[in-house]
Amino acid sequence: MSKIETDWSFVNSSEVTPAGFSFAGIAAGLKNSNKKDLALIVAPENSICSGLFTQSKVRASCIEICEQRIKKSSGLIRAILINSGQANACTGELGTQHTLIATKAISELLGINEEEVLMCSTGVIGIPIQIKDLVNNLPDLVKDLEINNFQNAAEAILTTDLVEKKITIETFIEGRKVTISGFAKGSGMIYPNMATMLAFLICDVGVEKEEWDKMISIAVNKSFNAISVDGETSTNDSFIGMNAGKKINKKFLSKIQSGIDIVCQNLARNIARDGEGANCLIEVLVDGAKNNTDAIRMAKSICNSSLVKTAIHGCDPNWGRIISAAGNCGIDFKLEMVDLFIGEFQILEKGKLNKYDSAKVTNYIQTRMNGKYLVEDIVSIALNLNSGQAKGIAWGCDLSKKYVEINSEYTT
């Protein structure tokens, strides 16, 4: 167990998960690799669910069904079925039928209402689900359900990801242990307003739907909506948060919010770092802004700049690209007020070029490109606009030749 900045602690997801929830993950033959490709989350009765989904106008049918069921049930959702291998997007009426067939079949096996089941899909766009394989393997999926079967579920949702992305944290509130877990996938087609990502958060404290919606939205705006790998938004992006359990005094909801924020930001950073072909995580802090929204918007603009990403990949301290990306974000600021740092090296002071050793900055980036995963591989860029008290952070990664290789051969 290790402490975080707050009084939340990291714990082993294989041993501890939120009370009352169970998980499963199996290989159902949906992927040619024969790796795990079908996952399931089952929640206790009276669990509350909130979801945020892709902003793309081209959306998979499962997204529409998720939104409809969450709204119709007022968030009373009991299960989430997740497949990887086929996005089941742009597949017309057949795609809708496959989602409905799958959710009906799993609801019957679980003994719950079909309207209490959501489904998320990820994989190649335009490819329908191998529905026979999926349905035939649902009994085995249900048999795999266990309280702490987090690892299997986290593995089963991956596509081009290099590592699984999961986290569990816990704290004590008035003597009661509270646990929040999350797992996600995402590596390419990652851009703010959700990414090519699926992410799931589970909490064992009961929170009313209206309050839960707000808490989830706050967390997503400063995590999953603050990352970029390649500027592409997907058809299937989904973030779903579920809570169930005894309620706590409302004065402690801010503590729950901090836990949700920690889980979401941890997963978002993992997604950005696992960008296809990436060698480092880029973390951009914008301070001294007029409001948090402006700060995050500018930080995202810098993270999403292909010129910034390629400069970092080449270990080139090309600060002009950073300032250019800041200037293109639509936020009003005065260059003559800006301080800019790359790592510990100050590049601009009140808008004027500072004396710095370019070779040392290059060496700093090179060291991070070869650093320990998500520990010593973070290239930090910081801007202080000196115009207010607000700040925001966004995350991205370098853009490499390997990214081109991966995405030029994705379906072949």
GIWO-V858735 format. One record per residue. N is the residue number from 0. RES is the residue in one small letter. SS is DSSP state (@ for helix, = for strand, . for the rest). PHI is phi as a letter, one per 30 degrees, with the letter a starting at -180 (none if undefined). OMEGA is omega in whole degrees, -180 to 180 (* if undefined). Layout:
N;RES;SS;PHI;OMEGA, N;RES;SS;PHI;OMEGA
This chain:
0;m;.;none;178, 1;s;=;b;-177, 2;k;=;d;173, 3;i;.;c;-179, 4;e;.;d;179, 5;t;.;c;178, 6;d;.;c;168, 7;w;.;d;180, 8;s;=;b;172, 9;f;=;d;176, 10;v;=;b;-178, 11;n;.;d;-179, 12;s;.;d;179, 13;s;.;d;-177, 14;e;.;c;-175, 15;v;.;b;172, 16;t;.;b;-178, 17;p;.;e;-177, 18;a;.;e;174, 19;g;.;j;-179, 20;f;.;c;176, 21;s;=;b;-170, 22;f;=;b;177, 23;a;=;a;175, 24;g;=;a;-176, 25;i;=;b;171, 26;a;.;c;-178, 27;a;.;c;179, 28;g;.;i;180, 29;l;.;d;178, 30;k;.;c;177, 31;n;.;d;-178, 32;s;.;d;-176, 33;n;.;i;175, 34;k;.;d;179, 35;k;.;e;-174, 36;d;.;b;-179, 37;l;=;b;-176, 38;a;=;b;-179, 39;l;=;b;171, 40;i;=;c;177, 41;v;=;b;-176, 42;a;.;c;177, 43;p;.;d;175, 44;e;.;d;177, 45;n;.;i;175, 46;s;.;d;-179, 47;i;=;c;-175, 48;c;=;b;171, 49;s;=;b;180, 50;g;=;b;172, 51;l;=;b;-169, 52;f;=;b;-175, 53;t;.;e;176, 54;q;.;c;179, 55;s;.;d;176, 56;k;.;d;176, 57;v;.;c;-172, 58;r;.;b;175, 59;a;.;d;-178, 60;s;@;d;180, 61;c;@;d;178, 62;i;@;d;180, 63;e;@;d;-179, 64;i;@;d;177, 65;c;@;e;-178, 66;e;@;d;-179, 67;q;@;d;-176, 68;r;@;d;177, 69;i;@;d;-180, 70;k;@;d;-176, 71;k;@;d;-177, 72;s;.;c;-174, 73;s;.;h;176, 74;g;.;i;-179, 75;l;.;d;-176, 76;i;.;c;-176, 77;r;.;c;-174, 78;a;=;a;175, 79;i;=;b;176, 80;l;=;c;-175, 81;i;=;b;174, 82;n;=;c;173, 83;s;=;b;-177, 84;g;=;j;176, 85;q;=;b;179, 86;a;.;d;-177, 87;n;.;h;176, 88;a;.;c;-178, 89;c;.;i;-180, 90;t;.;c;173, 91;g;@;i;-177, 92;e;@;d;179, 93;l;@;d;179, 94;g;@;d;178, 95;t;@;d;180, 96;q;@;e;-180, 97;h;@;d;178, 98;t;@;d;-179, 99;l;@;d;178, 100;i;@;d;-177, 101;a;@;d;-178, 102;t;@;d;178, 103;k;@;d;-178, 104;a;@;d;-179, 105;i;@;d;179, 106;s;@;d;179, 107;e;@;d;179, 108;l;@;d;-179, 109;l;@;d;-178, 110;g;.;i;178, 111;i;.;b;179, 112;n;.;d;180, 113;e;@;e;-179, 114;e;@;d;178, 115;e;@;c;-178, 116;v;=;c;173, 117;l;=;c;175, 118;m;=;b;176, 119;c;=;b;-179, 120;s;=;b;177, 121;t;=;b;-178, 122;g;=;k;-177, 123;v;=;d;178, 124;i;.;d;177, 125;g;.;j;-179, 126;i;.;c;178, 127;p;.;d;174, 128;i;.;d;172, 129;q;.;d;-165, 130;i;@;d;180, 131;k;@;d;178, 132;d;@;d;-179, 133;l;@;d;-177, 134;v;@;d;-179, 135;n;@;d;-178, 136;n;.;c;-179, 137;l;@;d;177, 138;p;@;e;178, 139;d;@;d;178, 140;l;@;d;179, 141;v;@;d;178, 142;k;@;d;-178, 143;d;.;d;-178, 144;l;.;e;176, 145;e;=;b;-178, 146;i;.;d;-175, 147;n;.;c;-178, 148;n;.;d;-175, 149;f;@;d;-176, 150;q;@;d;-179, 151;n;@;d;179, 152;a;@;d;-179, 153;a;@;d;179, 154;e;@;d;-170, 155;a;@;d;-178, 156;i;.;c;-174, 157;l;.;d;173, 158;t;.;b;179, 159;t;.;d;179, 160;d;.;e;176, 161;l;.;d;-179, 162;v;.;b;173, 163;e;.;d;-176, 164;k;=;b;-177, 165;k;=;a;-179, 166;i;=;a;171, 167;t;=;b;177, 168;i;=;b;178, 169;e;=;b;175, 170;t;=;a;176, 171;f;=;b;178, 172;i;=;b;-177, 173;e;.;h;178, 174;g;.;i;-178, 175;r;=;c;177, 176;k;=;d;179, 177;v;=;b;-176, 178;t;=;b;174, 179;i;=;b;178, 180;s;=;b;175, 181;g;=;a;171, 182;f;=;b;-172, 183;a;=;a;170, 184;k;=;b;178, 185;g;.;l;-179, 186;s;.;a;178, 187;g;.;b;-173, 188;m;.;h;-178, 189;i;.;c;176, 190;y;.;a;179, 191;p;.;e;-167, 192;n;.;i;-175, 193;m;.;i;-175, 194;a;.;b;171, 195;t;.;d;-173, 196;m;.;b;166, 197;l;=;b;178, 198;a;=;b;-176, 199;f;=;b;-180, 200;l;=;b;-177, 201;i;=;b;-177, 202;c;=;b;-178, 203;d;.;c;170, 204;v;.;c;179, 205;g;=;d;178, 206;v;.;b;-179, 207;e;.;d;-173, 208;k;@;e;-176, 209;e;@;d;-180, 210;e;@;d;180, 211;w;@;d;177, 212;d;@;e;-179, 213;k;@;d;-178, 214;m;@;d;179, 215;i;@;d;-180, 216;s;@;d;179, 217;i;@;e;-178, 218;a;@;d;-177, 219;v;@;d;-178, 220;n;@;d;180, 221;k;.;c;177, 222;s;.;b;-177, 223;f;@;d;176, 224;n;@;d;-180, 225;a;@;b;178, 226;i;=;b;177, 227;s;.;a;170, 228;v;.;c;-173, 229;d;.;b;176, 230;g;.;i;-178, 231;e;.;c;177, 232;t;.;c;-172, 233;s;.;c;179, 234;t;.;d;-168, 235;n;.;b;-175, 236;d;.;e;-178, 237;s;=;b;167, 238;f;=;b;-178, 239;i;=;b;178, 240;g;=;c;-179, 241;m;=;b;173, 242;n;=;b;177, 243;a;.;a;178, 244;g;.;k;180, 245;k;.;d;-180, 246;k;=;d;176, 247;i;.;c;176, 248;n;.;e;-176, 249;k;@;e;-179, 250;k;@;d;180, 251;f;@;c;-179, 252;l;@;d;178, 253;s;@;d;177, 254;k;@;d;175, 255;i;@;d;178, 256;q;@;e;-180, 257;s;@;d;178, 258;g;@;d;177, 259;i;@;d;179, 260;d;@;d;-179, 261;i;@;d;-179, 262;v;@;d;-178, 263;c;@;d;-180, 264;q;@;d;177, 265;n;@;d;180, 266;l;@;d;-180, 267;a;@;d;178, 268;r;@;d;178, 269;n;@;d;179, 270;i;@;d;-180, 271;a;@;d;-179, 272;r;@;d;-179, 273;d;.;d;177, 274;g;.;e;-175, 275;e;.;e;179, 276;g;.;i;-175, 277;a;.;d;178, 278;n;.;c;-179, 279;c;.;a;172, 280;l;=;c;174, 281;i;=;c;179, 282;e;=;c;-178, 283;v;=;c;176, 284;l;=;c;173, 285;v;=;c;-178, 286;d;=;c;176, 287;g;=;i;179, 288;a;=;d;-179, 289;k;.;d;177, 290;n;.;a;-176, 291;n;@;d;-179, 292;t;@;d;178, 293;d;@;d;-177, 294;a;@;d;180, 295;i;@;d;180, 296;r;@;d;179, 297;m;@;d;179, 298;a;@;d;178, 299;k;@;d;-180, 300;s;@;d;179, 301;i;@;d;180, 302;c;@;d;-175, 303;n;.;d;-178, 304;s;.;d;177, 305;s;@;d;179, 306;l;@;d;176, 307;v;@;d;-178, 308;k;@;d;-179, 309;t;@;d;176, 310;a;@;d;178, 311;i;@;d;179, 312;h;@;d;179, 313;g;.;d;-180, 314;c;.;h;-178, 315;d;.;c;-180, 316;p;.;d;-176, 317;n;.;d;-174, 318;w;@;d;180, 319;g;@;d;178, 320;r;@;d;179, 321;i;@;d;-180, 322;i;@;d;178, 323;s;@;d;179, 324;a;@;d;176, 325;a;@;d;-179, 326;g;@;d;-179, 327;n;.;c;-172, 328;c;.;d;178, 329;g;.;i;179, 330;i;.;c;180, 331;d;.;d;175, 332;f;.;a;-179, 333;k;.;c;-179, 334;l;@;e;-177, 335;e;@;d;177, 336;m;@;c;-168, 337;v;.;d;167, 338;d;=;c;-179, 339;l;=;b;178, 340;f;=;b;165, 341;i;=;c;-170, 342;g;.;i;180, 343;e;.;d;-174, 344;f;=;c;179, 345;q;=;d;-178, 346;i;=;c;178, 347;l;=;b;173, 348;e;=;b;-175, 349;k;.;h;174, 350;g;.;i;-179, 351;k;=;c;-178, 352;l;=;d;-180, 353;n;.;d;175, 354;k;.;d;179, 355;y;.;b;-179, 356;d;.;c;-177, 357;s;@;e;-179, 358;a;@;d;179, 359;k;@;d;178, 360;v;@;d;177, 361;t;@;e;179, 362;n;@;d;177, 363;y;@;e;-179, 364;i;@;d;179, 365;q;@;e;179, 366;t;@;d;180, 367;r;@;d;180, 368;m;@;d;-179, 369;n;.;c;-175, 370;g;.;d;179, 371;k;.;d;-173, 372;y;.;e;178, 373;l;.;h;174, 374;v;.;b;-178, 375;e;.;c;-179, 376;d;.;c;-177, 377;i;=;c;175, 378;v;=;d;-176, 379;s;=;c;174, 380;i;=;b;-178, 381;a;=;b;174, 382;l;=;b;170, 383;n;=;c;-178, 384;l;.;d;179, 385;n;.;h;-179, 386;s;.;b;-178, 387;g;.;a;-175, 388;q;.;c;-174, 389;a;=;d;177, 390;k;=;b;178, 391;g;=;a;-179, 392;i;=;b;173, 393;a;=;b;-176, 394;w;=;b;175, 395;g;=;b;179, 396;c;=;a;176, 397;d;.;d;-179, 398;l;.;c;-170, 399;s;.;c;174, 400;k;@;d;-180, 401;k;@;d;177, 402;y;@;e;179, 403;v;@;d;179, 404;e;@;e;-178, 405;i;@;e;-172, 406;n;@;d;175, 407;s;@;d;-178, 408;e;.;b;-168, 409;y;.;e;-177, 410;t;.;c;-177, 411;t;.;c;*
